[in-house]
Amino acid sequence: MLQILNHLKRHNGLKKRFFQNSRAVVKALFGSLITGQIRLGIGGSMACTLMPKVIDCFQQRYPRVNVRIVEGQLSSMLPALRQDISDFTINTV
């Protein structure tokens, strides 16, 4: 039970950091227009469990921002970041 609670706390922290980072990325990329696209790389386990609710909340706040998600392992996400294919990634180490 304690492991489940710790897992949920960690996901809530990720959700909060996602919104903080997303807001910074949107402002940096699009200024006050708040339109465009965020390209997000994400690990498989989080893509299925955490991200549907997070993306839904994000889309409610920023309906004119398209969120493009690429699912994969960290080893494939790092080159995508370096090559400007993804704006940021959320993954486990």
Order of alpha helices (4+ residues) and beta strands (2+ residues): alpha-beta-alpha-alpha-beta-alpha-beta
